[in-house]
């Protein structure tokens, strides 16, 4: 176990209907983006001793709105820097992602905070940002793993990807490990970490149970 991703769910006021996170995020104002990020940060701060004691990391999803505030306001940036166990998670659909280090904002973020790429192989980008060394950790996309693992070419294909990106980051993670069968197939590739439904999410107040399993 090396890291946890903080997941936010949205539901109707009576709690009976779950609303897709992507739909809610798309409708938030800049202020609401920061408010959500701040609430997530407060949750992680409340259990910071757990992360520090067990030498674990926590991933916070970074939206472009929050990124702008972190870059423009020193007090916001300074608050996050107080917690070195927190890493920022972005996806391939991040604005101007394909520019890699030529994207000044993305480069600045990578110099300030540990960045995690959460879905390499989703099909939305080139590898430039990875090859530019902007990410501390890179996770292969869930759907990418699950689609490719059924092919005979999976082994040489994955080993080639590992060889390409291992010099560019500290940790390569395989996403989409949802069944014992997929787990058995992926273990020989010696990924640094795995993520999937075999390790289901828990409420923040039960996070300590994850190291007791």
RALINGI-V219474 format. One record per backbone hydrogen bond with DSSP energy under -1.0 kcal/mol. NH is the residue of the N-H (numbers start at 0). CO is the residue of the C=O. Records with the same first field share a line. If there is no record, write none. Layout:
BEGIN
NH: CO + CO
END
This chain:
BEGIN
3: 56
5: 58
11: 16
14: 11
18: 9
23: 19
24: 20
25: 21
26: 23
27: 24
32: 28
33: 29
34: 30
35: 31
36: 32
37: 33
38: 34
39: 35
40: 36
41: 37
42: 38
43: 39
44: 40
45: 41
46: 43
47: 44
50: 46
51: 47
52: 48
53: 49
55: 50
56: 1
57: 84
58: 3
59: 86
61: 88
66: 62
67: 63
68: 64
69: 65
70: 66
71: 67
72: 68
76: 72
77: 73
78: 74
79: 75
80: 76
82: 79
85: 82
86: 57
87: 113
88: 59
89: 115
93: 90
96: 93
98: 95
99: 96
101: 98
102: 99
106: 102
107: 103
108: 104
109: 105
110: 106
111: 107
112: 108
115: 87
116: 136
117: 89
119: 138
121: 118
130: 126
131: 127
132: 129
133: 128
135: 114
136: 114
137: 170
138: 116
139: 172
140: 119
144: 140
145: 141
146: 142
147: 143
148: 144
150: 147
153: 150
156: 152
157: 153
158: 154
159: 155
160: 156
161: 157
162: 158
163: 159
164: 160
165: 161
167: 164
169: 135
170: 135
172: 137
173: 192
174: 139
176: 194
177: 175
182: 178
183: 179
184: 180
185: 181
186: 182
188: 185
189: 186
191: 171
192: 171
194: 173
197: 176
198: 195
205: 202
206: 203
208: 205
209: 206
211: 208
END
